[in-house]
């Protein structure tokens, strides 16, 4: 039964079918299984497949946006079903997320945030076209352990480097870890600017943050 529900969740995301997604949520909750099981084995698998299709040119932006909306609705439904007072294993990990200054693309960031929240992280979304100083101010205010940035344009990559430099000047480099992502971002670029985590996709971003937190 569980495997069928997981597949329904995957299909709901890939088909951008919100009604099907909420039906999977209802069936899963009725079974009495941990809500996060459906998220990890169903919806996250589905949104990862959507990301792969988009990256390979087999899915277009409007379809991606619809899938992201269904993912958000499913995340909200499952989060509301969490038992009152339950403490997620990663709820104490705060992440400040933003698309860098000069860049207005935030679809990838939105998917990443949905995955982080689905896994229990506390995410502060600053939106798009955000200055490095604003990200740092927010991270300090909210005690964020991670600042995650996305850049889709090669012309805005320098903003990720600026964030590293600004953290260093503020004496916060190392105290606040950084994650970089986006189409033109590469492991070489991440190493070059001194970023702590490189994420090729949203799923890798979640795993990268978990590793970074465990390593301290």
PyMOL commands that set and color helices and strands:
alter all, ss='L'
color gray80, all
select helices_A, chain A and resi 2-14+18-31+35-55+61-80+107-118+132-142+154-169+187-193+202-215
alter helices_A, ss='H'
color red, helices_A
select strands_A, chain A and resi 94-99+122-125+146-150+177-181+197-199
alter strands_A, ss='S'
color yellow, strands_A
deselect
rebuild
show_as cartoon
